[in-house]
Amino acid sequence: MNQPVDLPLPVGHYATLPNNGLRLHYLDEGAGPVVLWLHGSGPGASGFSNFKGNYPPFAAAGYRNIVLDLPGFGRSDKPEDAQYNLDFFVDCVAAFLQAVGVQRCTLLGNSLGGAIALGLALRLPQLPQGLILLAPGGVEERETYFKMDGIVRMVSLFNAGPIGMDEMRSMMRLQLFDDSILPESLLQERVAVAVTQPKNLFSTMMVPNMEARLGEIQCPILGFWGTNDQFNPVSGAQRIIDGAPNARFIVLNRCGHWVQVEHRELFNRSCIDFLQNG
């Protein structure tokens, strides 16, 4: 589980989880109310590669940003014997927050990270001051997600063997409506991480459909979804609006799975307004 030292990612802090001994890496930027950033699940993902264009303005606006690398990703431990299902991730993130002394925060999650945010809100209703969800998982049946073009490509590439720049580019192009904004540096970051990831990471990644429990989440929810999302269907936005009592969504056309990248300024501005005004 030792991580190579040459990953092209910034080195922040490490916390050892009290429940299972895993060591998780995180960036800790700014001071003030806490925003916990939870990235998505694609090969090579990390908190930094998902959110590098987003958390600095939050820090400037007076928020403490904890940008976590989930277990199996980034610079965090990547156990080969773990079952990477939703309960495992929720257990780990809850233990992480305990380890770093955070009792209340805003949970901000993209894709898998959004599903983890929902799972945490259901397990620990006193934890979230609010949820910011970017095309979250966990609101459809697993079979629905695994028919989406982006997830089909992601799983087939990861199962086929080592992922190089060309393979990563072919997958990451599906994250965006306009792939011309995809920088080489991002591909390099993700390729470097992908070769360190365990083979069972995606085969054991089971996320239940939490739609029936959305009514239990009382905190305010701000969500974002692109109508051209090829990973998580945009129908999830309406499911959350219908199910959660205090939810609103910004749905954008000509936008894929990465709202925070394709519409960075709108995303940052809308989130900071939500944090300041509810």
N, C-alpha and C positions, 0 to 999 in steps of 0.2 A: 504493500500500500504506500510505499515511499514514492514521492513524486519527483520527476526529473526537475532539475534546477533551471533548465534552459527554456521553459515555456515562455513565449513572448507575451506575457501578461504581467501586470504590476503585482508586487508582493505586498500584501497588507498584514493582516493579523490571523492568528489561528486560535481556535477554541476546541478543547477536548470535551466530547459529550459525556455527561455523567452516566447515561444509560447503557452505552455500548462501546465507549472508548474511541470512537471514530474522531478524527481530527478534521475539522472543517475550516476552510479558508474564507476570509471575508475582508472587504474594504470597509473602512469606517470614516466617513467624510462629513464634516459639518457638526454643528451643535444645535440642540433644541429638541422638539418633539421628534420621535423616532419614526422613520419610514424604513420598513424591511423590504428589500427588493428580491424577488424570487423569479429566477430566469426559467426559460422553457427547456425542452428536453432534447433538442436535436444533437447529433454527433458533434462533439467538440465544443458544446456550449459552455459558457461561463457567465458569471454575473457581469463582468467587465465587457465582454463582447456583446451582450444583450443591451446593456444600459449605459455605455460610456458617454453617449450624447445627451443623457437625461439627468443623472443624479447631480452633476455640478451646479446647474441652476437651482435645484432644490436646496443644496447646501448654501448657496448664496442667499436664498430666501429665508433662511433661518431654521433649517431642519437637519437633524442628524440622519445620515443615510448609511444603513448597514446593507452592503451589497454582497449577498451570500453566494458562494459556490456550493450548490447542493452536493450531497455525497454521490460519487460517480462522475463528477464534472469538475472542470476548472482545476484548481490546485488542491481541492479537497480529496480526502481518502476515497478510494474506489474499490471497496471490498468485492472480491469475486464470488463470495458465497452468499451475498445479500439477495433478498427478494425485493426488487425495486418497485414495490407497489405503493399505493397512496398512503396506507397506514405507516409504512416504513418512513416515507418522507415526512409525514406529519409528526411522527415520533421524534425524528431527528431534529426537525426545525423547532419543535417545542422544547426539546432538551437543549438546543443551541441557545434559545432565548433565555432559558434558565441559567445557562453557563455564563452568559454575558450580562445578566442582571436586568433584562428588559421585561417588564410586566404588562406594558400596554404600548401599542404602536399602530400605525397604519400598515396594512399588508398590501403590497403592490406585486401582482403576479401576472406573468405572461405565459399563456398556454399551459404546460404542466404546472408552472408556478402559480397560475390562476386557480387551478384545481387544488393545489396545496393550500392556497389562501382560503378557499371555500372550506376545505377539510379542517383547517385550523379554527376557522370561525364557528364551525359546528361543534368541534370538540371543546374549545375554550372560548365560550361566548363573551367572557369578560376581557379577552385579549385585544381584539381589534377596535380601534377608534373609528376605523372605516376601512373599506376595501376599494382598491383600484385594480380593476381586472382588464387585461388585454387579451381578447379572444381566448378566454379560459377553457381548459378541458373540464371534464367531469359533469357535463350537462346533457350529454347524449350517450347512447349505448356505444360500447367499445367498437362494435362492428361498423357503426357509422363512421367513426374516425378512420378506421383502417381501410375504408374505401376511398378516402380522399387522396388525390394525386400526390400531394406533398408527403404524406405519411407513407404511402406505398413506395415512393422513391427513397425516402429516408431509411426505411427498414431494409429494402433490397440492397442499398449501398452498404449499410453497416454489416449485413450478413455476408456480403460478397468478399470481404477481406479488407486489407488496408485502404484507407481513404486518402487519396492524394488531392492535389489542387484541382484537377479537372473534375473529379467526382464530387468534391465539396462544392465547387461552383455550380454543377448541375443541380444539386439539391438546394443550395442557398438562393438560386435564381427563383425558385418557386415560393420563397418567403415573401417576395416583393412583387408589386404590380409593375414597377419600373426597375428592372435589374441593372440599369446603367449606373445606379448610385452605389453598387456593391463594391466596396474597396478591397484591393488585394490584401491589405493588412488584416482585415477581418477573416478572410479565408485562411491566411497563414496561422492566425491565432487558433482557429478551430481545427485545422488539420493537426497542429501540434498536440492539442488536447485529445483528439479523437483516437490517436494511436495508443494512448494510455488507458482507454476505457475498457471495462470488462465486457466479455462477449454476451453475458446474460443481461446486460443493462436494459435492452429494449424488449427482449423476450419475456422478462418477468415484470414489465411495467404495466400493471393492472390498475386502472382508475375506475371506480364505480360511478354510475350515473347518480348524481346527488340532486337531480331536479326536484324530486318529491320532498326534499327537506329544505328547500330554499326559504320557505316561509319562516323557518326558525331563526334566520339571520336578521337581526333587528338593526344593526349598525348601517349607516349610509353606504351605498355602493355607487361608484362611478365606473362605468365600463366603456370600452372602446372596441370596435370591430370594423374590419375592412370587408366590403362586399365581395372582393375578389380573393378572399382567403382560401388557400388550397390545402390547409391543414385542419382547421376547425371550422365547421360550417357556420355561417353568419346567423342561421336560425337560432343559435344559442343565445343571442342577444335578447330576442323576444321571450325565450324561455325564462331568462333571469328576470326580466321586467315583469312578466306575469307572475313569477313565483315569489320573488323577494319583495317585502313591503316597502323598502326605501331605496329603490334602485333607479338609476337613469343611465342611458347609454348614448354615446356619440358614435354613429355609424357613418363610415366614409366610403364613397365610391372611388374607383381607381386606386384601391389600396389593398394590399395583401395581408399577410399574417403579422407583420412587424409595423404596427401603427406608430410606435415610438421612434422608428427610424425614418419611415416615409413621411410622417407628418410631425416631425420633432417639435417644432415651435408650438403648434396647436396642442400637442400632447402635454408638453411641459407647462404651458400657460394654464391649460384647463385643470391639470392636476394641482398646481399650486393654488389656484383659486378655490378648488374643492377643499384643500387642506386648511386654507385660511377662513373660508366662509361656510363650509359644509354643503 
